[in-house]
């Protein structure tokens, strides 16, 4: 089945997000679709934003350290949770039903954005949307993601190859937070929360629509600086587990 694509008024332009709603997909399938989308963007197509939800999976980013996996892969597998090594930045995180996972495929060179500027734009968009839903979200200096007083509510981890972004953000909407119990999310011994846990009873469809609008506005308003101003550090040794093809 082909992914659903939101209608785009008029011809696509480099500064317009093409939104594709993939529904439930395995992490590997979503990775393949990301690569296809990245190739389209690199060939001059419009930037894309893929929305997806994953079955339970722990992904290990390039910043993962051994202490972040609190249970062996065999125990996770017995609980129905896959473990995969990903080529994104950041540490270990959990994906599962009830999350909004967004994978923006953005040509940073075309938008004249740095990696750091792009990360801050992602954070700003999520905070704007959450505050619009009545959730007092905020960012934290030196860390990437979005928080509330009850805990971290959105994780961000990206990779950039030849100026095109991959991976993105995971927003906990009605996620079973027990999925985080077997990891140290991004190396932080802190609570994780969700919109439902905060008392939110809004519409997921409206939430994703708000993310699209906020992200495009945030990307347009991000400081324009010659790319690349910031280079991602070399990854440390990968944590054990099956690897998503690179």
Residue, then its C-alpha position, 0 to 999 in steps of 0.5 A: x500500500x502506498x503511503x498517504x500523502x497530504x495534499x499540497x496546494x500548487x506545485x511543490x517548492x523547495x521550502x514546502x514540506x511534503x507530508x506523508x502519513x505512513x501509519x504503522x511500520x517496522x523500524x526497518x521499513x521506515x528506514x527504507x522509506x526514509x532513504x527513498x525520500x532522501x533520494x527524492x529530496x537530493x534530486x531536487x524534490x520538496x522536503x518531506x516529513x514522514x509520520x509513522x508509528x512503530x511496534x515496540x523497539x529500542x534503537x541505539x544511536x551513535x551516542x549509546x553507551x553500554x550502561x543505557x541498556x538495562x536489560x540484555x537483548x534476549x530479555x527485551x526480545x522475550x518481552x516483544x521489544x526488538x533492539x536495533x542499532x541506528x545511524x542517528x545521533x543520541x543514545x538509546x530510546x524506545x519507540x512504540x504504539x502511541x507515539x508520533x514519530x516524525x522523520x523530516x527529510x530536509x535539505x539543509x543546504x537548500x534552506x541554508x541551515x546548520x545542523x545546530x540550527x536545524x536541531x533547535x528548529x525541531x525543538x522549537x516546533x515541538x515546544x510551540x505545538x505542546x504549549x498550544x495544547x496547554x502543555x507547559x513544555x520547555x527545552x534544556x540547555x545542553x540537551x536535545x528534546x522537549x520536557x515538562x515538569x513531569x519528565x521528558x516528553x519528546x526525544x530527538x535524534x538525527x543524522x545528516x548525509x550530504x546535507x540531507x537530514x534523516x531520523x527525527x523526533x518521537x513525541x509520547x502521546x499515549x505511549x506505554x511508558x513501561x517501554x522505557x523501563x529497560x533502558x536509560x533513555x539517552x543516558x538520563x536517569x530521569x522520568x519520561x512522560x506523555x501527553x495522556x499522562x499530563x491529562x491531555x485529551x486532544x486529537x492526534x490528527x490535529x496534533x500532527x497538523x500542528x506539528x507540520x505548521x510549526x515545523x515549517x514556520x520554525x525552519x523558515x525563521x531559523x537563522x540562516x548561516x552558511x552550511x555546514x557550520x557545525x559538524x556532528x562528532x564521529x560516533x563511538x563504538x556501536x552498542x551490540x544488536x542487529x544493525x539497520x543497513x547504512 
